[in-house]
Amino acid sequence: MLLQTVVLLLLVGLGVAAVSLSIAIPRRGKLYRGLEPEARPRRWVLMAVLTLMAVFLLWFPVWMLWPHSLVGRVLTLLFGVTFFIVGMTLKWFSGFVDWYVKRRGWRLR
């Protein structure tokens, strides 16, 4: 029981740190200016990963408690679709998304 609590607290801490960094970097604060321009992450990548994390945080507790309920199955489908779209975008369509972002005049980094 103690080990499970420690692991859960570490995972929650890691999640909070990841979300905090993902929000702090696009705000162009002190951390953002400290990074070299080519080392700065693309904004659309951060948004895609944060969306995937939000869907996961919504899906996982429901799936653990009620895996065979209608809500659990719908959220499983939503998580699967989101995971597939984000994965394919990062794997195969990142060049296209970069081109589209630059064409629209939005900031890439």
Helices and strands as residue ranges (DSSP letters): H 2-24, H 30-34, H 43-65, H 70-91, H 94-104
